[in-house]
Amino acid sequence: MTEQGPSKQQQNMVKGIILFTGVLFMFVGAAGLVYPSLFSFIFEDDVFMCRVLGGSLLWVGISDLVVAKLILFKGSDRV
């Protein structure tokens, strides 16, 4: 008896979730870098830490999109 993998619809849903979270993290991170007061409820008045959090979220979003690209084009002829 052979095991079946996830259906094409499930694979597309996972890819969509990965893309959505990557873009969301990028926008929130970029907004946190430009407007550090966005994260002031976490770090009160520490602008540096607000910018560090924004930059970290931006990098998480970028790496998430890179992973999504690798998953989306896996198995194709693109190099």
Residue pairs with C-beta under 8 A, 6 or more apart in sequence:
6 14
15 68
15 71
15 72
18 64
18 67
18 68
18 71
19 65
19 68
21 61
21 64
22 61
22 62
22 64
22 65
22 67
22 68
23 61
23 65
24 61
25 57
25 58
25 60
25 61
25 64
26 57
26 58
26 61
26 62
26 65
27 61
28 38
28 54
28 57
28 61
29 54
29 55
29 56
29 57
29 58
29 59
29 60
29 61
30 54
30 58
31 38
31 54
32 38
32 39
32 50
32 51
32 53
32 54
32 55
32 57
32 58
33 51
33 54
33 55
33 58
34 54
36 47
36 50
36 51
36 54
37 50
38 50
38 54
39 49
39 50
39 53
39 54
40 50
42 50
42 53
43 49
43 50
43 53
